[in-house]
Amino acid sequence: MAQRTWFITGSNSGFGRLMTEQLLERGDRVAATARDTAALDDLVERYGDRIWTAQLDVTDTTQIRSVVERAFAELGTIDVIVNNAGYGLFGAAEELTDEQIEHQLGTNLVGPIQILRSAVPHLREQGGGRIIQLSTYGGQATNPGASLYHASKWGVEGFMEANAKDLAPFGIGVTIVEPGSAATGFRVGGSRLPEPMAAYDGTPAAMSRGIQNPALPSVSDPAKVAAAIIATVDQSPAPLRLITGSDSFRIVRDALRERLADIEAQEASAATTNSARA
């Protein structure tokens, strides 16, 4: 197995932390970034110069460009870019503040866009690489009370899918990861809720208010998910999507079937708007 160098955002927790640990254990190098790098001190002590750390807030475009440039300058070739940093903002759209909306989109959508834009010139110059985008089954399906979270994930999936086509000629592969439920701390520590409005009490949107309940069941083993993500880099061509967890598979499959059925029912009516020359 070839040793690689990885650049990972949000490497202090969740899948980012697990991937960082597994990669270092097998002998790879990791450029581990996080808003608080103190959470990586134990890995620095254990693995020495095989882990390179930098403070990074993915809502800060200037900082993104600086950190990515420094990582390539100091480490040379970086084989894999992993956009892992992100969180969930839950609640009805009307309940959210402007600041919450901007921060959610800045973290989950604009941040990955700017990471890719900063890394691609280097990946092209070195002759290829891989970009991995952490998403969720919520990038293909929707739940009530999660409109902004879905907006960020549907948006980033569209951006990454288009880039998979744009970057393929340069030997750069793109993989979108769509996990189901896993005990990573996302629900309890990685999700945020607005001040609830009484108007939504008892409505479907209010279901999201229980997202931080630690008793909610999880389907996937987080360590197995991290290993599955890592394994995609050995696949050629890069898989466009990786679904992990039987819950994610079922939800995505059912959502796609429903959308397809809705579209196919309109085949005849869609043609009524064609021009005479069509």
Disulfide bonds with the S-S distance in Angstrom:
none
